[in-house]
Amino acid sequence: MDVVVDGKTYAVNIPQTGLRNMGQNSQGTDFAAMLEEQNQIKNQIMDEGFGKYVSDIQQQKLEEKIRDKVLAAMGLTEEQFNALPAEQRAAIEQAIQETIQKEMMARAEENAKGKANQAVSVPLIAMK
C-alpha cells in the first residue's frame, strides 16, 4: 500500500489479514491530568528553551500526521489500531517508524540543499 505525505509517496508493506472494524470508546476529561501536563510543558520550556520546545512540537506533529495517514490508508482509527492483536500492531508501528524516518531524511536533505544555495550578504559599513 502507498501512503502520501506532503506530496511524497511511500510504500508501506503491512499485512492486512484479520483487520476489521471495531467499536470506539469515549473517554471523559481528566482535569488533574491536564494541569499536570501544562506544568510539565512549562518546566520543559524553562529547562530547554522555547526554540527547542517549538522544534519538538513540530517534530511530534509531523510524526502524528504520518501515523494518521498510514492508519487512514489501512482504514483504521487509533482505537481500532489499539484493539488489534499485538503482532499486527507491531508490524504497523514498524511501518510507521520507517515512513517517519524516510520523511525525516528527505526533509533533512531538502534543508541541506536549501542552506547550501543560500547566499550570505554582509552589509558594508563606510568608515570615516
All heavy atoms as an XYZ file, in Angstrom:
989
protein
N       0.848     -1.161      0.000
C       0.000      0.000      0.000
C       0.894      1.224      0.000
O       1.969      1.201      0.555
C      -0.906     -0.076      1.230
C      -1.060      1.179      1.993
S      -2.054      1.123      3.485
C      -2.417     -0.551      3.770
N       0.455      2.281     -0.648
C       1.211      3.525     -0.694
C       0.557      4.549      0.219
O      -0.663      4.627      0.301
C       1.266      4.073     -2.111
C       2.118      3.208     -3.027
O       2.945      2.446     -2.504
O       1.954      3.287     -4.250
N       1.405      5.344      0.893
C       0.944      6.423      1.758
C       1.569      7.707      1.242
O       2.770      7.756      0.982
C       1.362      6.177      3.228
C       0.939      7.334      4.096
C       0.781      4.877      3.733
N       0.767      8.746      1.073
C       1.251     10.022      0.575
C       1.383     10.986      1.747
O       0.438     11.205      2.490
C       0.298     10.612     -0.486
C       0.800     11.956     -0.970
C       0.136      9.644     -1.642
N       2.589     11.543      1.921
C       2.868     12.517      2.969
C       3.494     13.725      2.300
O       4.570     13.640      1.715
C       3.830     11.949      4.040
C       4.140     12.994      5.086
C       3.253     10.703      4.672
N       2.818     14.857      2.381
C       3.294     16.098      1.786
C       3.726     15.920      0.332
O       4.793     16.353     -0.076
C       4.442     16.696      2.608
C       3.973     17.180      3.968
O       2.774     17.465      4.105
O       4.805     17.272      4.879
N       2.905     15.222     -0.435
C       3.159     15.064     -1.856
C       4.146     13.969     -2.212
O       4.387     13.717     -3.377
N       4.741     13.318     -1.229
C       5.684     12.226     -1.500
C       4.994     10.902     -1.183
O       4.311     10.772     -0.183
C       6.929     12.369     -0.635
C       7.704     13.624     -0.956
C       8.880     13.755     -0.040
C       9.509     15.113     -0.236
N      10.087     15.629      0.959
N       5.209      9.917     -2.023
C       4.583      8.615     -1.846
C       5.595      7.638     -1.249
O       6.722      7.530     -1.725
C       4.078      8.075     -3.194
O       3.166      9.027     -3.751
C       3.371      6.745     -3.027
N       5.161      6.962     -0.189
C       5.990      5.955      0.464
C       5.274      4.615      0.396
O       4.080      4.524      0.667
C       6.229      6.306      1.940
C       6.982      7.595      2.126
C       6.322      8.778      2.403
C       8.364      7.628      2.004
C       7.016      9.965      2.573
C       9.060      8.811      2.170
C       8.382      9.966      2.447
O       9.077     11.131      2.615
N       6.028      3.588      0.034
C       5.472      2.238      0.006
C       5.509      1.671      1.418
O       6.538      1.704      2.081
C       6.281      1.349     -0.932
N       4.365      1.191      1.899
C       4.256      0.629      3.242
C       3.734     -0.789      3.092
O       2.642     -1.006      2.574
C       3.294      1.466      4.122
C       3.157      0.865      5.494
C       3.763      2.901      4.196
N       4.532     -1.746      3.542
C       4.138     -3.144      3.438
C       3.675     -3.635      4.801
O       4.484     -3.874      5.687
C       5.306     -4.003      2.947
C       5.748     -3.602      1.558
O       4.910     -3.326      0.720
N       7.038     -3.555      1.318
N       2.364     -3.791      4.931
C       1.782     -4.239      6.195
C       0.771     -5.332      5.886
O      -0.120     -5.131      5.056
C       1.069     -3.084      6.922
C       2.042     -1.937      7.157
C       0.464     -3.542      8.229
C       1.395     -0.685      7.653
N       0.893     -6.467      6.563
C      -0.124     -7.496      6.351
C      -1.464     -7.012      6.891
O      -1.532     -6.504      8.003
C       0.401     -8.700      7.142
C       1.366     -8.126      8.115
C       1.906     -6.866      7.516
N      -2.515     -7.129      6.079
C      -3.810     -6.612      6.492
C      -4.792     -7.725      6.844
O      -5.974     -7.472      6.973
C      -4.399     -5.743      5.390
C      -3.590     -4.500      5.136
C      -4.300     -3.569      4.178
O      -5.503     -3.613      4.025
N      -3.536     -2.715      3.522
N      -4.327     -8.926      7.026
C      -5.227    -10.018      7.337
C      -5.810     -9.820      8.731
O      -5.123     -9.425      9.666
C      -4.490    -11.363      7.290
O      -3.399    -11.315      8.206
C      -3.984    -11.663      5.901
N      -7.062    -10.074      8.857
C      -7.703    -10.017     10.159
C      -8.124     -8.626     10.600
O      -8.635     -8.459     11.698
N      -7.923     -7.599      9.773
C      -8.342     -6.260     10.164
C      -9.858     -6.176     10.035
O     -10.447     -6.634      9.077
C      -7.694     -5.202      9.275
C      -6.175     -5.129      9.320
C      -5.699     -4.028      8.377
C      -5.687     -4.869     10.713
N     -10.489     -5.563     11.016
C     -11.933     -5.416     10.974
C     -12.319     -4.154     11.729
O     -11.532     -3.600     12.485
C     -12.615     -6.633     11.577
C     -12.169     -6.949     12.991
C     -12.746     -8.296     13.451
N     -11.995     -8.788     14.581
C     -12.253     -8.498     15.840
N     -13.249     -7.712     16.155
N     -11.527     -8.996     16.820
N     -13.519     -3.692     11.512
C     -13.999     -2.506     12.221
C     -14.329     -2.872     13.657
O     -14.945     -3.891     13.924
C     -15.249     -1.931     11.541
C     -14.919     -1.346     10.200
O     -13.796     -0.914      9.975
N     -15.882     -1.322      9.300
N     -13.912     -2.014     14.550
C     -14.148     -2.254     15.964
C     -14.775     -1.017     16.569
O     -14.625      0.077     16.062
C     -12.833     -2.591     16.661
C     -12.201     -3.825     16.088
S     -10.704     -4.225     16.929
C     -10.068     -5.463     15.842
N     -15.482     -1.179     17.678
C     -16.169     -0.063     18.321
C     -15.214      0.966     18.881
O     -14.063      0.688     19.175
N     -15.710      2.180     19.030
C     -14.907      3.246     19.580
C     -15.290      3.451     21.034
O     -16.438      3.303     21.429
C     -15.138      4.535     18.806
C     -14.715      4.449     17.373
C     -14.944      5.771     16.656
O     -15.417      6.726     17.233
N     -14.603      5.812     15.384
N     -14.305      3.804     21.843
C     -14.547      4.087     23.244
C     -14.515      5.584     23.465
O     -13.705      6.289     22.893
C     -13.466      3.429     24.116
C     -13.515      1.927     24.030
O     -14.580      1.361     23.873
N     -12.371      1.273     24.119
N     -15.386      6.094     24.302
C     -15.341      7.511     24.639
C     -14.706      7.643     26.017
O     -14.862      6.784     26.874
C     -16.744      8.112     24.636
O     -17.556      7.456     25.585
N     -13.982      8.735     26.209
C     -13.302      8.959     27.466
C     -13.710     10.307     28.008
O     -13.955     11.242     27.271
C     -11.783      8.923     27.279
C     -11.287      7.591     26.784
C      -9.774      7.617     26.565
O      -9.159      8.650     26.659
N      -9.216      6.471     26.287
N     -13.752     10.426     29.341
C     -14.046     11.692     29.979
C     -12.795     12.545     30.060
O     -11.704     12.122     29.693
N     -12.940     13.774     30.528
C     -11.818     14.689     30.653
C     -11.248     14.607     32.054
O     -11.975     14.696     33.038
C     -12.286     16.133     30.365
O     -12.847     16.164     29.069
C     -11.134     17.101     30.447
N      -9.949     14.457     32.143
C      -9.243     14.401     33.421
C      -8.517     15.728     33.611
O      -7.438     15.940     33.079
C      -8.264     13.228     33.416
C      -7.570     13.043     34.752
O      -7.735     13.902     35.648
O      -6.857     12.036     34.891
N      -9.147     16.641     34.371
C      -8.588     17.984     34.529
C      -7.290     17.978     35.316
O      -6.398     18.781     35.048
C      -9.622     18.918     35.178
C     -10.773     19.219     34.265
C     -12.015     18.649     34.477
C     -10.612     20.050     33.166
C     -13.067     18.908     33.623
C     -11.658     20.316     32.310
C     -12.903     19.743     32.532
N      -7.157     17.087     36.266
C      -5.899     16.999     37.030
C      -4.759     16.613     36.100
O      -3.658     17.165     36.192
C      -6.043     15.996     38.168
N      -5.027     15.709     35.179
C      -4.002     15.297     34.219
C      -3.655     16.451     33.283
O      -2.487     16.630     32.923
C      -4.472     14.089     33.417
N      -4.652     17.244     32.898
C      -4.399     18.390     32.026
C      -3.516     19.418     32.727
O      -2.589     19.964     32.125
C      -5.720     19.036     31.602
C      -6.518     18.193     30.619
S      -8.169     18.848     30.260
C      -7.789     20.453     29.607
N      -3.784     19.679     33.999
C      -2.962     20.620     34.762
C      -1.536     20.103     34.919
O      -0.571     20.864     34.801
C      -3.577     20.889     36.132
C      -4.863     21.712     36.129
C      -5.469     21.769     37.528
C      -4.595     23.106     35.597
N      -1.402     18.815     35.151
C      -0.075     18.214     35.269
C       0.684     18.337     33.954
O       1.870     18.657     33.932
C      -0.189     16.747     35.685
C       1.128     16.019     35.770
C       2.092     16.614     36.792
O       1.647     17.198     37.794
O       3.313     16.478     36.578
N      -0.013     18.108     32.855
C       0.624     18.235     31.535
C       1.075     19.672     31.287
O       2.168     19.906     30.769
C      -0.346     17.792     30.443
C       0.254     17.835     29.051
C      -0.722     17.392     27.974
O      -1.880     17.088     28.279
O      -0.303     17.353     26.802
N       0.250     20.634     31.660
C       0.627     22.043     31.497
C       1.878     22.372     32.313
O       2.767     23.074     31.836
C      -0.519     22.958     31.906
C      -1.645     22.982     30.921
C      -2.797     23.867     31.378
O      -2.819     24.361     32.496
N      -3.764     24.052     30.499
N       1.948     21.855     33.530
C       3.133     22.088     34.364
C       4.376     21.444     33.748
O       5.466     22.006     33.796
C       2.906     21.578     35.780
C       1.993     22.492     36.574
O       1.923     23.691     36.314
N       1.281     21.924     37.532
N       4.217     20.261     33.171
C       5.345     19.599     32.528
C       5.824     20.395     31.319
O       7.029     20.525     31.098
C       4.961     18.179     32.108
C       4.803     17.222     33.268
C       4.307     15.861     32.830
O       3.983     15.634     31.664
N       4.229     14.934     33.780
N       4.894     20.937     30.554
C       5.256     21.750     29.390
C       5.998     22.997     29.837
O       7.032     23.360     29.268
C       4.004     22.109     28.560
C       3.451     20.856     27.886
C       4.314     23.190     27.526
C       2.094     21.042     27.234
N       5.486     23.652     30.849
C       6.140     24.862     31.365
C       7.561     24.541     31.832
O       8.512     25.264     31.502
C       5.334     25.446     32.526
C       5.941     26.714     33.118
C       5.117     27.251     34.259
C       5.382     26.372     35.458
N       4.807     26.845     36.688
N       7.730     23.446     32.545
C       9.063     23.049     33.011
C       9.987     22.704     31.850
O      11.176     23.033     31.870
C       8.965     21.875     33.986
C       8.313     22.266     35.289
O       8.322     23.433     35.679
N       7.718     21.300     35.962
N       9.446     22.054     30.824
C      10.246     21.715     29.650
C      10.734     22.984     28.960
O      11.899     23.075     28.567
C       9.425     20.868     28.679
C      10.178     20.467     27.427
C       9.308     19.684     26.455
O       8.130     19.432     26.710
N       9.878     19.310     25.329
N       9.859     23.971     28.809
C      10.242     25.232     28.177
C      11.308     25.928     29.013
O      12.293     26.450     28.477
C       9.013     26.139     27.978
C       8.093     25.534     26.915
C       9.432     27.550     27.578
C       6.751     26.225     26.784
N      11.140     25.925     30.317
C      12.109     26.580     31.197
C      13.469     25.881     31.135
O      14.507     26.535     31.170
C      11.594     26.595     32.643
C      10.318     27.403     32.830
S      10.515     29.148     32.503
C      11.432     29.644     33.923
N      13.473     24.561     31.040
C      14.718     23.787     31.036
C      15.431     23.831     29.683
O      16.650     23.975     29.624
C      14.456     22.326     31.412
C      14.033     22.154     32.862
O      14.248     23.082     33.673
O      13.467     21.085     33.183
N      14.680     23.676     28.591
C      15.289     23.502     27.271
C      15.233     24.745     26.398
O      15.941     24.818     25.400
C      14.597     22.346     26.540
C      14.737     21.012     27.256
C      13.955     19.898     26.589
O      13.287     20.158     25.565
O      13.999     18.776     27.090
N      14.374     25.670     26.720
C      14.215     26.863     25.898
C      13.031     26.726     24.968
O      12.633     25.624     24.586
N      12.476     27.871     24.586
C      11.276     27.884     23.766
C      11.543     27.359     22.355
O      10.720     26.647     21.782
C      10.688     29.298     23.709
C       9.367     29.359     23.019
C       8.246     28.817     23.618
C       9.244     29.945     21.768
C       7.019     28.866     22.980
C       8.022     29.992     21.123
C       6.901     29.453     21.734
N      12.696     27.689     21.785
C      13.023     27.228     20.432
C      13.048     25.710     20.337
O      12.511     25.123     19.395
N      13.662     25.063     21.299
C      13.717     23.594     21.324
C      12.319     23.013     21.508
O      11.956     22.026     20.875
C      14.645     23.133     22.450
C      14.632     21.646     22.731
C      15.616     20.911     21.859
C      15.833     19.494     22.311
N      14.913     18.530     21.754
N      11.536     23.657     22.362
C      10.164     23.201     22.596
C       9.355     23.249     21.293
O       8.680     22.288     20.942
C       9.489     24.054     23.672
C       8.024     23.772     23.839
C       7.593     22.617     24.467
C       7.064     24.647     23.346
C       6.247     22.345     24.615
C       5.719     24.389     23.486
C       5.313     23.236     24.122
O       3.978     22.963     24.259
N       9.442     24.350     20.562
C       8.716     24.501     19.302
C       9.192     23.465     18.286
O       8.393     22.842     17.592
C       8.855     25.931     18.745
C       8.304     26.032     17.332
C       8.155     26.926     19.664
N      10.497     23.257     18.209
C      11.053     22.262     17.295
C      10.530     20.863     17.629
O      10.163     20.098     16.730
C      12.576     22.290     17.373
O      13.131     21.276     16.594
N      10.491     20.542     18.906
C       9.975     19.236     19.337
C       8.498     19.083     18.982
O       8.072     18.008     18.551
C      10.170     19.045     20.838
C      11.623     18.838     21.229
O      12.469     18.619     20.334
O      11.921     18.916     22.442
N       7.725     20.145     19.157
C       6.291     20.100     18.830
C       6.105     19.886     17.327
O       5.258     19.092     16.905
C       5.576     21.396     19.293
C       5.563     21.483     20.817
C       4.156     21.483     18.730
C       4.778     20.389     21.500
N       6.888     20.574     16.512
C       6.791     20.404     15.059
C       7.125     18.964     14.664
O       6.456     18.379     13.810
C       7.713     21.384     14.337
C       7.240     22.814     14.422
C       8.250     23.796     13.857
O       9.438     23.520     13.799
N       7.766     24.959     13.440
N       8.154     18.415     15.278
C       8.540     17.021     15.019
C       7.407     16.074     15.407
O       7.050     15.165     14.659
C       9.814     16.682     15.802
C      10.235     15.239     15.728
C      10.888     14.881     14.426
O      11.370     15.752     13.722
N      10.906     13.613     14.108
N       6.833     16.300     16.566
C       5.755     15.455     17.053
C       4.535     15.534     16.132
O       3.924     14.512     15.816
C       5.369     15.868     18.473
C       4.307     15.013     19.103
C       3.961     15.478     20.511
O       4.344     16.557     20.946
N       3.221     14.658     21.220
N       4.191     16.733     15.677
C       3.044     16.891     14.782
C       3.273     16.181     13.456
O       2.357     15.564     12.907
C       2.739     18.367     14.555
C       2.068     19.013     15.734
C       1.684     20.438     15.449
C       0.967     21.029     16.642
N       0.438     22.364     16.368
N       4.497     16.253     12.936
C       4.809     15.559     11.700
C       4.648     14.050     11.888
O       4.061     13.366     11.049
C       6.224     15.878     11.227
C       6.707     15.105     10.007
C       5.848     15.423      8.784
C       8.165     15.394      9.730
N       5.163     13.531     12.997
C       5.050     12.102     13.266
C       3.586     11.690     13.416
O       3.182     10.634     12.910
C       5.857     11.737     14.508
C       7.354     11.831     14.284
C       8.184     11.551     15.520
O       7.615     11.147     16.562
O       9.414     11.737     15.456
N       2.786     12.501     14.077
C       1.360     12.197     14.225
C       0.654     12.219     12.875
O      -0.209     11.385     12.602
C       0.704     13.187     15.182
C       1.104     12.985     16.623
C       0.597     14.097     17.545
O      -0.092     15.022     17.064
O       0.893     14.027     18.745
N       1.016     13.181     12.032
C       0.423     13.299     10.706
C       0.719     12.049      9.873
O      -0.172     11.492      9.231
C       0.975     14.546     10.013
C       0.436     14.817      8.646
C       1.067     16.104      8.104
C       0.649     16.399      6.699
N       1.275     17.629      6.183
N       1.962     11.618      9.902
C       2.346     10.412      9.163
C       1.613      9.203      9.719
O       1.087      8.381      8.964
C       3.874     10.218      9.189
C       4.553     11.336      8.383
C       4.264      8.846      8.647
C       6.058     11.386      8.529
N       1.564      9.089     11.036
C       0.873      7.970     11.674
C      -0.600      7.939     11.255
O      -1.127      6.893     10.880
C       0.990      8.092     13.193
C       0.265      7.015     13.958
C       0.342      7.281     15.463
N      -0.247      6.197     16.185
C       0.369      5.082     16.525
N       1.644      4.919     16.218
N      -0.248      4.123     17.170
N      -1.256      9.094     11.296
C      -2.666      9.171     10.920
C      -2.865      8.766      9.468
O      -3.829      8.073      9.134
C      -3.212     10.576     11.154
C      -3.342     10.923     12.632
O      -3.291     10.007     13.480
O      -3.485     12.129     12.940
N      -1.951      9.197      8.590
C      -2.082      8.872      7.168
C      -1.891      7.376      6.920
O      -2.592      6.794      6.093
C      -1.110      9.692      6.335
C      -1.554     11.137      6.225
C      -0.703     11.906      5.252
C      -1.253     13.324      5.147
N      -0.728     14.027      4.007
N      -0.948      6.758      7.617
C      -0.741      5.314      7.447
C      -1.969      4.557      7.942
O      -2.476      3.657      7.265
C       0.532      4.839      8.183
C       0.609      3.324      8.211
C       1.780      5.413      7.526
N      -2.477      4.934      9.121
C      -3.666      4.257      9.652
C      -4.873      4.485      8.741
O      -5.635      3.548      8.486
C      -3.963      4.736     11.078
C      -2.964      4.314     12.148
C      -3.345      4.899     13.501
C      -2.832      2.806     12.236
N      -5.034      5.711      8.246
C      -6.164      6.002      7.356
C      -6.053      5.197      6.059
O      -7.066      4.718      5.538
C      -6.226      7.497      7.044
N      -4.835      5.044      5.552
C      -4.642      4.265      4.331
C      -5.048      2.804      4.544
O      -5.453      2.128      3.600
C      -3.188      4.342      3.874
N      -4.958      2.366      5.785
C      -5.362      0.995      6.117
C      -6.822      0.918      6.539
O      -7.329     -0.168      6.816
C      -4.474      0.463      7.244
C      -3.023      0.368      6.866
S      -2.061     -0.306      8.212
C      -2.706     -1.956      8.231
N      -7.487      2.066      6.637
C      -8.890      2.088      7.049
C      -9.073      1.901      8.541
O     -10.103      1.388      8.982
N      -8.077      2.325      9.333
C      -8.136      2.147     10.789
C      -8.171      3.482     11.520
O      -7.530      4.441     11.097
C      -6.900      1.390     11.284
C      -6.741     -0.057     10.882
C      -5.375     -0.573     11.295
C      -7.835     -0.897     11.500
N      -8.884      3.508     12.626
C      -8.783      4.622     13.557
C      -7.768      4.225     14.621
O      -7.360      3.053     14.710
C     -10.129      4.913     14.247
O     -10.490      3.773     15.044
C     -11.219      5.222     13.230
N      -7.379      5.179     15.450
C      -6.435      4.876     16.539
C      -7.024      3.837     17.492
O      -6.326      2.929     17.945
C      -6.087      6.163     17.294
C      -4.949      6.007     18.271
C      -3.600      5.773     17.611
O      -3.335      6.333     16.539
O      -2.787      5.010     18.190
N      -8.310      3.950     17.761
C      -8.972      2.991     18.656
C      -8.979      1.590     18.060
O      -8.746      0.602     18.751
C     -10.405      3.449     18.967
C     -10.488      4.693     19.817
C     -10.294      5.982     19.021
O     -10.405      5.970     17.766
O      -9.995      7.015     19.651
N      -9.256      1.515     16.756
C      -9.248      0.217     16.090
C      -7.851     -0.375     16.075
O      -7.669     -1.577     16.272
C      -9.784      0.353     14.661
C     -11.256      0.698     14.601
C     -11.701      1.121     13.226
O     -10.909      1.665     12.449
N     -12.970      0.895     12.911
N      -6.858      0.483     15.845
C      -5.469      0.034     15.862
C      -5.117     -0.549     17.226
O      -4.516     -1.615     17.324
C      -4.537      1.194     15.527
C      -3.098      0.904     15.797
C      -2.367      0.091     14.960
C      -2.474      1.432     16.922
C      -1.040     -0.193     15.216
C      -1.151      1.162     17.186
C      -0.432      0.346     16.331
N      -5.503      0.156     18.293
C      -5.188     -0.306     19.649
C      -5.862     -1.625     19.987
O      -5.372     -2.368     20.844
C      -5.578      0.757     20.680
C      -4.673      1.958     20.614
O      -3.521      1.867     20.209
N      -5.202      3.112     20.991
N      -6.971     -1.934     19.333
C      -7.687     -3.178     19.605
C      -7.141     -4.367     18.802
O      -7.568     -5.497     19.020
C      -9.177     -2.986     19.303
N      -6.201     -4.122     17.904
C      -5.626     -5.207     17.102
C      -4.729     -6.091     17.962
O      -4.207     -5.655     18.990
C      -4.798     -4.634     15.946
C      -5.557     -3.918     14.842
C      -4.576     -3.264     13.873
C      -6.460     -4.882     14.099
N      -4.494     -7.320     17.511
C      -3.537     -8.186     18.204
C      -2.142     -7.562     18.200
O      -1.786     -6.799     17.295
C      -3.551     -9.476     17.375
C      -4.830     -9.442     16.610
C      -5.156     -7.998     16.392
N      -1.359     -7.885     19.198
C      -0.027     -7.289     19.380
C       0.859     -7.463     18.148
O       1.611     -6.552     17.790
C       0.650     -7.886     20.607
N       0.783     -8.593     17.498
C       1.618     -8.857     16.320
C       1.309     -7.886     15.188
O       2.211     -7.343     14.549
C       1.399    -10.301     15.856
C       2.274    -10.714     14.698
C       2.050    -12.168     14.334
O       2.379    -13.044     15.162
O       1.526    -12.404     13.228
N       0.029     -7.634     14.934
C      -0.362     -6.699     13.876
C       0.016     -5.267     14.259
O       0.475     -4.501     13.412
C      -1.854     -6.789     13.614
C      -2.247     -8.034     12.851
C      -3.737     -8.087     12.595
O      -4.526     -7.681     13.438
N      -4.111     -8.589     11.437
N      -0.196     -4.895     15.527
C       0.189     -3.545     15.967
C       1.680     -3.329     15.781
O       2.110     -2.263     15.332
C      -0.199     -3.323     17.431
C      -1.664     -3.068     17.650
C      -1.955     -2.494     19.024
N      -1.217     -3.071     20.113
C      -1.610     -4.098     20.868
N      -2.780     -4.660     20.634
N      -0.859     -4.545     21.846
N       2.488     -4.328     16.109
C       3.942     -4.207     15.977
C       4.341     -4.021     14.509
O       5.204     -3.200     14.195
C       4.633     -5.426     16.575
N       3.714     -4.746     13.600
C       4.027     -4.622     12.175
C       3.650     -3.231     11.663
O       4.406     -2.609     10.906
C       3.295     -5.697     11.374
N       2.510     -2.734     12.100
C       2.068     -1.404     11.673
C       2.973     -0.337     12.260
O       3.371      0.609     11.570
C       0.589     -1.176     12.055
C      -0.301     -2.126     11.256
C       0.186      0.277     11.830
C      -1.742     -2.177     11.717
N       3.331     -0.463     13.532
C       4.241      0.505     14.173
C       5.577      0.550     13.442
O       6.149      1.623     13.258
C       4.467      0.159     15.650
C       3.319      0.504     16.557
C       3.100      1.991     16.741
O       3.958      2.808     16.365
O       2.042      2.354     17.274
N       6.079     -0.600     13.050
C       7.345     -0.665     12.314
C       7.226      0.090     10.989
O       8.111      0.857     10.621
C       7.752     -2.122     12.065
C       9.041     -2.278     11.286
C      10.249     -1.772     12.047
O      10.301     -1.841     13.261
N      11.215     -1.232     11.328
N       6.131     -0.121     10.283
C       5.920      0.575      9.016
C       5.802      2.081      9.230
O       6.339      2.873      8.441
C       4.668      0.037      8.336
N       5.139      2.485     10.295
C       5.003      3.909     10.606
C       6.376      4.507     10.881
O       6.716      5.579     10.363
C       4.046      4.124     11.794
C       2.606      3.791     11.380
C       4.145      5.552     12.325
C       1.623      3.719     12.533
N       7.187      3.838     11.688
C       8.522      4.351     12.012
C       9.407      4.442     10.774
O      10.159      5.410     10.612
C       9.191      3.485     13.087
C       8.564      3.633     14.455
C       8.548      5.078     14.930
O       9.546      5.787     14.839
N       7.410      5.523     15.420
N       9.317      3.460      9.891
C      10.104      3.506      8.657
C       9.674      4.683      7.785
O      10.514      5.378      7.211
C       9.943      2.192      7.884
C      10.652      1.023      8.532
C      10.345     -0.301      7.859
O       9.666     -0.316      6.800
O      10.786     -1.331      8.403
N       8.372      4.934      7.712
C       7.860      6.061      6.925
C       8.320      7.378      7.532
O       8.730      8.295      6.810
C       6.324      5.999      6.850
O       5.931      4.727      6.338
C       5.782      7.092      5.950
N       8.291      7.489      8.853
C       8.758      8.701      9.536
C      10.237      8.929      9.244
O      10.650     10.051      8.925
C       8.491      8.608     11.056
C       6.989      8.731     11.331
C       9.274      9.684     11.812
C       6.600      8.422     12.763
N      11.050      7.880      9.334
C      12.482      8.015      9.067
C      12.744      8.469      7.635
O      13.590      9.336      7.395
C      13.212      6.691      9.343
C      13.280      6.323     10.814
C      14.032      7.360     11.608
O      15.046      7.888     11.171
N      13.542      7.677     12.796
N      12.015      7.896      6.679
C      12.187      8.290      5.281
C      11.833      9.762      5.099
O      12.538     10.500      4.403
C      11.321      7.424      4.371
C      11.809      5.999      4.240
C      10.849      5.179      3.402
C      11.248      3.721      3.385
N      10.250      2.908      2.645
N      10.733     10.194      5.700
C      10.312     11.589      5.571
C      11.321     12.516      6.229
O      11.645     13.579      5.686
C       8.922     11.781      6.196
C       8.428     13.205      6.165
C       8.185     13.766      4.778
O       8.063     12.996      3.810
O       8.120     15.010      4.660
N      11.860     12.143      7.383
C      12.833     12.979      8.077
C      14.116     13.100      7.257
O      14.705     14.179      7.177
C      13.133     12.428      9.474
C      11.929     12.397     10.397
S      10.997     13.930     10.457
C      12.167     15.008     11.197
N      14.562     12.013      6.659
C      15.761     12.066      5.821
C      15.524     12.948      4.592
O      16.393     13.731      4.211
C      16.196     10.658      5.402
C      16.848      9.888      6.540
S      17.693      8.388      6.013
C      16.331      7.333      5.594
N      14.343     12.830      3.996
C      14.030     13.654      2.822
C      14.009     15.131      3.202
O      14.541     15.975      2.471
C      12.685     13.230      2.237
N      13.438     15.449      4.346
C      13.389     16.854      4.789
C      14.785     17.366      5.136
O      15.097     18.523      4.862
C      12.450     17.003      5.981
C      11.003     16.917      5.570
C      10.072     17.030      6.740
N       8.714     16.917      6.259
C       7.750     17.780      6.544
N       7.996     18.808      7.315
N       6.540     17.610      6.063
N      15.609     16.531      5.742
C      16.975     16.947      6.082
C      17.767     17.240      4.811
O      18.525     18.216      4.758
C      17.665     15.876      6.914
N      17.596     16.408      3.791
C      18.274     16.643      2.508
C      17.802     17.936      1.865
O      18.608     18.705      1.344
C      18.043     15.460      1.568
C      18.785     14.209      1.958
C      18.458     13.016      1.080
O      17.807     13.215      0.018
O      18.844     11.901      1.441
N      16.488     18.195      1.920
C      15.951     19.433      1.352
C      16.513     20.649      2.093
O      16.883     21.639      1.475
C      14.429     19.436      1.433
C      13.764     18.526      0.426
C      12.257     18.508      0.574
O      11.687     19.441      1.204
O      11.637     17.566      0.071
N      16.576     20.567      3.423
C      17.120     21.669      4.220
C      18.593     21.899      3.914
O      19.046     23.040      3.823
C      16.924     21.416      5.716
C      15.485     21.592      6.146
O      14.696     22.234      5.468
N      15.140     21.010      7.274
N      19.350     20.811      3.763
C      20.774     20.940      3.458
C      20.977     21.590      2.090
O      21.852     22.436      1.927
C      21.448     19.570      3.508
N      20.180     21.195      1.114
C      20.269     21.796     -0.217
C      19.906     23.271     -0.168
O      20.543     24.093     -0.797
C      19.359     21.072     -1.201
C      19.853     19.718     -1.613
C      18.875     19.046     -2.560
C      19.303     17.630     -2.872
N      18.312     16.937     -3.718
N      18.870     23.591      0.598
C      18.440     24.981      0.711
C      19.489     25.856      1.367
O      19.747     26.978      0.937
N      20.152     25.335      2.393
C      21.191     26.105      3.081
C      22.427     26.268      2.208
O      23.097     27.290      2.258
C      21.552     25.439      4.409
C      20.473     25.596      5.447
C      20.840     24.948      6.754
C      19.707     25.110      7.747
N      19.979     24.472      9.019
N      22.731     25.265      1.414
C      23.899     25.346      0.536
C      23.686     26.389     -0.558
O      24.645     26.997     -1.033
C      24.186     23.986     -0.086
N      22.432     26.600     -0.943
C      22.134     27.551     -2.016
C      21.910     28.976     -1.519
O      21.728     29.881     -2.323
C      20.898     27.086     -2.794
C      21.167     25.806     -3.552
O      22.295     25.523     -3.923
N      20.126     25.038     -3.781
N      21.890     29.161     -0.211
C      21.663     30.500      0.325
C      22.948     31.318      0.255
O      24.016     30.859      0.619
C      21.199     30.437      1.778
C      19.806     29.905      1.950
C      19.420     29.811      3.422
O      20.252     29.920      4.300
N      18.147     29.598      3.663
N      22.811     32.530     -0.200
C      23.962     33.436     -0.240
C      23.988     34.236      1.053
O      22.955     34.597      1.591
C      23.849     34.363     -1.440
N      25.173     34.485      1.532
C      25.332     35.280      2.741
C      25.638     36.703      2.321
O      26.574     36.954      1.565
C      26.477     34.720      3.621
C      26.678     35.600      4.844
C      26.192     33.290      4.003
N      24.831     37.631      2.822
C      25.100     39.032      2.499
C      25.550     39.742      3.763
O      24.936     39.594      4.806
C      23.854     39.694      1.917
O      22.831     39.716      2.884
N      26.612     40.461      3.625
C      27.172     41.212      4.750
C      27.108     42.690      4.380
O      27.655     43.096      3.349
C      28.632     40.786      5.027
C      29.211     41.591      6.167
C      28.700     39.293      5.277
N      26.463     43.477      5.209
C      26.370     44.897      4.880
C      27.735     45.549      5.012
O      28.523     45.232      5.897
C      25.384     45.454      5.916
C      25.388     44.472      7.024
C      25.760     43.146      6.435
N      28.023     46.440      4.086
C      29.274     47.186      4.124
C      29.084     48.430      4.973
O      28.069     49.123      4.867
C      29.729     47.580      2.716
C      30.035     46.401      1.792
C      30.353     46.917      0.405
C      31.179     45.588      2.342
N      30.026     48.696      5.802
C      29.949     49.856      6.675
C      31.047     50.828      6.231
O      32.208     50.475      6.182
C      30.165     49.457      8.145
C      29.094     48.462      8.555
C      30.150     50.686      9.031
C      29.297     47.868      9.923
N      30.622     52.020      5.889
C      31.580     53.026      5.470
C      32.266     53.599      6.687
O      31.646     53.927      7.678
C      30.862     54.149      4.700
N      33.570     53.634      6.634
C      34.344     54.160      7.770
C      34.789     55.571      7.437
O      35.220     55.860      6.343
C      35.531     53.252      8.052
C      35.068     51.852      8.364
S      36.239     50.762      9.119
C      36.904     51.641     10.458
N      34.725     56.450      8.392
C      35.125     57.842      8.177
C      36.412     58.130      8.898
O      36.805     57.644      9.840
C      34.063     58.789      8.674
C      32.819     58.698      7.844
C      31.815     59.721      8.342
C      30.586     59.677      7.485
N      29.645     60.669      7.812
